[in-house]
Amino acid sequence: MKMKTILNLMGRAATPVVLVASMAMLSASFGCAWADVKLTGAGATFPYPLYSKWFDMYNKKTGVEINYQSIGSGGGIQQVKAGTVDFGASDAPLTNARLKEMPRNVIHFPTVAGAVVLAYNLPSVKEPIQLTPDAVTGIYLGKITMWNDKRIVAANPGVALPGAPILPVHRSDGSGTTYIFVSYLSAVSREWKDLVGANTSVSWPVGIGGKGNEGVAGLIRQTPNSIGYVELAYAKQNNFTVARVQNSSGKFIEPSLASTTAAAAGAAAALAKDVRTPIVNSPAPDAYPIAGLTYLLVYQEQKDDAKARALRDFIAWANTEGQEVAETLDYARLPEPVVQVNEANLMKLTVRGKPIVASK
């Protein structure tokens, strides 16, 4: 029976209560997205400043409520595996081995690129310091222990570095921010790669740990002579001074939207083949070297019609309109080849074996 005919019949002697109840049933029957949908997600703290803004904007636009727990990439991956969330978020893409551990096929949807910066607390130093890959690795291996070490001094002519011990700060939880940082260290140091490696959680040779970007930022703020890695937006929110890091072209690069965009763009061809490709230590001459993509982890086969459609529509929005917002919080928008990969992967999402139709 057509909708118009049903409405005509309903209009004859129907009470307001009956009409409201009947319209609610009809909206469900005909697949109208009138009822509010709630989605749950958990994971990375790295993109949290942006995701908070996105979820609020999207709720105002559509009525879809997205509840997100910023618990770290490791926790997000575990919750996806356990099926306790509608999507996970991670800065560390799943390896082939980890993908096989999942109960169903998982699709990676990159959302933005961001920079992991080295923030430090040196009250006596007013100008930004410059760090070589050797200096960064040496600090976190425990081989460079003083701020006036000759290897740091050599990269900072004219800067009066204090004769004070360095306190390295790192993440204590499973973290995609850690994954990006140690992936960079593994890319520039064979010693780090062999001794420590790259993962969301590693056995740190030295330093103290803080939970989440928030915890690391708090420790840096409270502790003179400390240095730690956080996402660029957190560093800006806390008014930290951040180091300029020497890239593969030999330039000392300030972490910024432009230098992060250069890192993502420099890897565009490789990302088009596999969006899990790291973008650390980019060969692009103006790229900031400690950068990475962050991902939504979504099961290809969904179980709930309404949630499946809402999730698909949100990812489509984040892949287009959401990109316009990213730059206001110093995240780099996705290169066009990656946007196209996301569009193709959205078509692969299914519910009970059938493609998910986008809401009108």
N, C-alpha and C positions, 0 to 999 in steps of 0.2 A: 504494500500500500504506500502511495507516495506521501511525502511529508505534508503537502498542501491539503490533501484529502483528509488526513488524520487531524490536522489543525481545524479544518472546517467542522468535522464531527465533534471535536472536543469543545468547540465554542458554543455548541447548543446546550444550554442549561447547565453548563459546568460551573461549579463553585470556584472561587479564587484558589482555595486550598488544593482542590483537585487539579486545577490547571497548573499550579506550580509543581506539584508532585509529578504530573504527567510530563511536563516539559523537562524535568530533571531526568526522567527515565528515557525520554526521547533523545536528549543530548548525549546520553551514554550510548544508546543504541545506534545513533547515527555518527558516533565518533567525534562529536564536537569537543574541542578543547576548552570547555567553559569551566569545568571544575579545576580547582587548584591542584597542582601536583607537587609532591615533595621528593627531592632527590637528596641522597646522602653521599658524601665523599670524604676521603681522608688521605693524608700524605704530606707531600713536600711543604716545607716552610719557605723555601727559596722563592716561589711565586706568590706567597700568601698576600702580600700587599696588593698585588694586581687582582688575584682571585676574589678577594674581599670586595673590591670595587666592581668587578664583573658580576658577581652573584647578586649584589644589591641592584645594579642597573637592570639585570635581566629579570629580577623579581618585579621591579616596577613596570617593566615593559610587558611582561607576559603573565604575571601572577605565579609563576613557577618558583617555589622556594627551594634553595639549595643550601643544605647544612653541611659545612665543611670543617673538619677537624685538622688543624695544622700540627701533625704529630711526627713529621719526618717521613722521608721516602721509604725507609725500611718498614715502618709501621703501615704505611699506605699499601705497600706490596703485600704484606701479610693479610690485611683486611680484604683486599681483592681476592686473594687466594681462598680465604675463609668464606667469602660470599656475604660479608656483613655490610658492605657498602655498594652503592650503584656504580661508583667509579673510584679508581685510585689515582693518586698523583705522585709522580716520581721524576727526579732529575736524573736518575740512573735508569737507563732503559734495561729491560729484561734481556739477559743473554739467551741464547738458544736453549741452554740447559735449564734455565729458570722458566722459560716458556713451556717446556715439556712438563714441568711440575704443576702447572696450572690445570684445573679441572676442565676448562674449555679454552678454545682459542682466544688469545688476547690481542687486541689491536692497539698500537701506539698512536696517539694523536698528539704531535708536538703543538704547543700553544704559543710560546714565545721563546726568545733567547735572552739570557741575562748574564751579567758579569759577577764573578766571585772576586771580591776585593780583599786586599790585606789592609785592615784598619789597625792603627797603632795609637798608643798613648804615650807620647813623648812631650811633656809640657814645655821643655826648654827648646824644642826644635820647632821653628815657625814655618819653614818651607817644606813642601812635600819631599819625602825621601825617595830615592831611586834604588830598586833592587834588581839584581841580575837573577837569572834562574839558579845559578850556583849559590847565591846568597839565600834565596828562599828555601832551597833544598837543605842547605847547611843548617839553617835555623831549626827546621823541623826534624832534622836528623840528630840534632844536639851537637853538631860540630862547630857551629858558630854560636857562641854563648854571650858575647858582649856587643853592645851597640857600636862601640868604636873599633870593632874588628876591622883589620885592614881591607878585607874584601868588601865590606860595606862602605868604608871610607873612600875607597878607590872610585866607587860609582857616584859619590856625592861630594865633589870638590867644593871647598868653601863652606861646607855645612859642619857646624860644631856638634858632632854626635857625642852623647854622654858616655862616660866610662861606667855604664850600668849594665847589670845582667839582663838578658832578654828573657821574658816569660812568654813562651808560645802558648796560645790558646787554640783549642780545637773542639769539635763537636763530641759529645759523649754518647749521643744516640745514633741509630742508623740513619744516615743522612745522604740525600742526593747532592747537597752542597759539598759535603765531604767527597763524594764520588767525583764531582767535577774538579775539585782542588787536587785530590791525589792522582787523578787521571793526568792532570797537568804535570805534577811532579814526576810521574812515571814516564811521561813523554820527554821530559828534559833531563832526566837522570836515570841512568841504567842502575846505579846503586840503589836508588829508591825503588825502582821497579822490582829488583831482585829481593830486596830486604823487606819491603813493606807492601808494595803493589797497590792496586786500585780496587776499591769496593765501597759500599755504602758505610761500612764500618771497618776500621783497620786497627792494628796494634801499634799505637803511637810510641815512637822511641822516647819522646820527651813531651813535657807540657801538661796543662790542666784542661779538663773538659767542661763544657757548658751545654745544657740541653737546648736544642733549637737555635736558630739564628738569634733569637731573643736572649738566650742564656749566654752565648758567646759575646754578644754585644754588651751585655751587662758586666761580664768579667773584664772586658777591655776598658769600659768606662770607669770601673772601680779600681783598676790596678795600673799604676804608673809603670812604664817601661815594658808593657805587654804588647803583643801583636797577635792578631787572629783573623780568620777568614769569615766573611759574612757576605750576604747578597748586597748589591749596590744600594738598593732602596733602604735597607736597614742602616747602612752606613750613613746615608744622607739624613735619615730620620733622627739619628743619634748625633749628627754633626761631627762625625769622625773625620780625621784627616786620613787619607788613604795613599798607599804607595803607588808610584809609577813603576810598572814592571817591564823589563826588557823583553821584547818579542823576538820571533825567529829571524826578523830582518835586522836586529840589532838596535831598534829604536826603543826608548823608554816611553811607554804609552800610558796615558791617564785613562782609567776606566770611565767610560761614558757611553751614552746611547750610540754615538757615531762609531766608536771603536768596537763596540759589541756587535753592531750591525755589520761592520766590516768582517768580523770573525765569522758570522753566520753566512754572509754572502760568499765568502771565500770557500766555503764548503758546500755550496748549493748543489753542485753537480753530484757529489758523493751522497748528499742527503736525499736527492731525488731517487737514488737507487736503494738506499736504506736509511730511514730517518733516525736510526740509532747511532749513526756515525758521529764520533766525538768531534767537537770543533775547537778543542784546546790547541794551543800553540799553532794557530793558523798561519799559513804562509803569506796571507795578505799583508802588505807592508804597513798598513795603518791599523791592524787588528790588535785589540787587547787580548793577551794570550790565555787568560784564565776565564773562559766563557763556555757556556753550555746551553743546550735546549732543555726545556722541561716538558713533561708529557702527562697526558691523561691516559690511564690504562682502562680499557673498556672491553668487556666480553663481546665477541662478535655475535654470539647468539644470546639474545635477551629473553627474559621470562615474562615480563609484565608489559602489556601493550601501552598503557598510558605513560609509564616511566620510560619505556624504550623510545617513544616518540619525543618526549620532553628532553631526554638526554641527547638524542640525535639533533634536535633543533637547537639546543644550547651549543653543541660543538660547532654546528654550522654557523651560528651567530659569532662565536668566539673566533672562528676562522676568517670572518669577514669584518663585521662592525667592531668586534672586540679588538681587532688589531689596531684600530684607530686610537683606542684608549691606552694601549700598552706604552706608547712613547711618553705619555705624561708622567709615568712612574719609572722611567728609565729602563724599560724592557724593550728589546729590539723586536720589531715585527718579523714575522716569518718571511723568508725568501719565497718568491712566487712559485718555484718548483715544489716547495714543501706544502704550500697552500693547495696546490693541485693534487699532491699525494693524499692530503687529508680529504679532499673532495671525493676522490676515488674510493677511499676507505670508508667514507660515510655510506656509500652505496652498498658496501658489503655487510653492513649491520642487518641482522634479521631478528624476528621474533616468531617463535614456533616455525622456523624454517622459511618464513616469507620476508621479503624486503620491507623495511620500515618506511612508510610513506610520510613525507614531511608534512607538517601542519600547514594549512593555508594562511 
